[in-house]
């Protein structure tokens, strides 16, 4: 008995020692883990970009160089705070010259820009020219006021621009971190190598052998002044800057092209303007503009074909990615980012391109040249000349929403170029407006595209339209009843069918969760064939959340089955539908019967007390199930 008790005490002592050891090991392991975590959180990584190197926190997201932006970095937990480094070829200009040119172009493009500081500055011991300004970036909703600081530093044959962007309220708090970042950038400068600091969208230089014009300078549409302007563009210049864009249904199969359009190269490093319906059919607002709720799909890949011989079809050389689009404008901005076979681009991509002009300066009678791949008369490029024949307005865009021209624009020309007499891009030929009449073609003025491109180049690309009201994500529409024209769902005459000779049928829906001004499209089918579509905005319908959709015909609507489908928002998402009948179908001339047993689908056994109901066309099943009656 004594030996057993001693043995138990020894065992207990060993268990306690083991438990203490486990606790100590666990504590050490947790401690070590915390140390590892802390060290990971404190880690930084070296970023080496086009002549600079700098350490940034390991968690920061650093984007690839684009245009004149060498480095763009932000904290994933604070997307509104952005650090940038740009490099612009100096070409004899001082940091102050570059600063003034850039702020002038921004002021022209961004309404409400206000300069807060413009003068000498310093990063550590390095003298800079400093700009601080505020602006509201282009957006479809309420704009957030942004404050920006840029320090311009002379650096060999270029000017470095080190910048910070932050919401106005957060700018001061971000300054100290930015000072540290800017000092690293200045200290980490190395001799510039490669093709860095190329200014974007400047005036194109002429090919070798072109005749030079008297010295003149044109301001770039999106950057500072360009190089000396040479002679007005020749037809060959326009052709060389026009590309054919093929839509692939299979990104791995170059023979899977399902369609094509045209585009214009607007920068030597491969920015291309085209139509959204060519490159990004799902862009917000395109379905609204075209009054077509058919759900679109985007191409799997885009191939860019270049004209190498004007007498032969364009040759596929590159692939491109959509970086911004506005569906209501039917415009998209692409960037050439690969060779056609998917391999990397050469280090110094220098494509022929056109400068972007001022479409607001055009008047009726001014010359226009249209270039593209219309697909009529062969697969080669086509050029036609005409004039500005007039302008067409739009309730959302104003009086100059479209330019009319007598130049030839056919299918395939979409997204190509319309150039003025100086050879500047002033518009995108666009497929016919639904209200088109006569023999005129339509051109979307480039003035409407500049904010979209400027926002993308500033790091704020969007695939939504600023001209349609954004969806809330909480939209709901439910069918209420068929009726006659009314101002409200309350008290409306409730119908299920209409007699022969009816001139008007009206469907009433209840809506919730929609934004004021949000677009609604109704699509009407007769006996399965679409016969009519109409557009309205929330707020222009009936009061109290009641929306009425109707069709009418003075001589009377034909007998048959009618279906209305309702879609809403920038992408016209399906919301609700209803069915009714007119005439013979409504009079009960048709009948239906069933026979047999109601059985369980899994066991095959009969279901006791089962019943079958025939619902009159137009009856909402969910509404009927909540209060079943024999009347329907």
ZINOR-V182813 format. One record per helix or strand of 2 or more residues. SS is the DSSP state (H for helix, E for strand). FROM is the first residue (numbers start at 0). TO is the last residue. Records with the same first field share a line. If there is no record, write none. Layout:
SS=FROM-TO ; FROM-TO
This chain:
H=1-41 ; 94-108 ; 167-186 ; 234-240 ; 275-278 ; 285-289 ; 358-360 ; 445-447 ; 449-456 ; 582-584 ; 620-625
E=43-48 ; 51-56 ; 60-62 ; 68-74 ; 77-88 ; 113-122 ; 125-135 ; 144-154 ; 157-166 ; 241-247 ; 256-264 ; 270-273 ; 300-305 ; 314-325 ; 330-338 ; 366-371 ; 381-393 ; 397-404 ; 416-418 ; 424-429 ; 440-444 ; 475-482 ; 503-511 ; 518-525 ; 528-536 ; 545-551 ; 559-567 ; 572-581
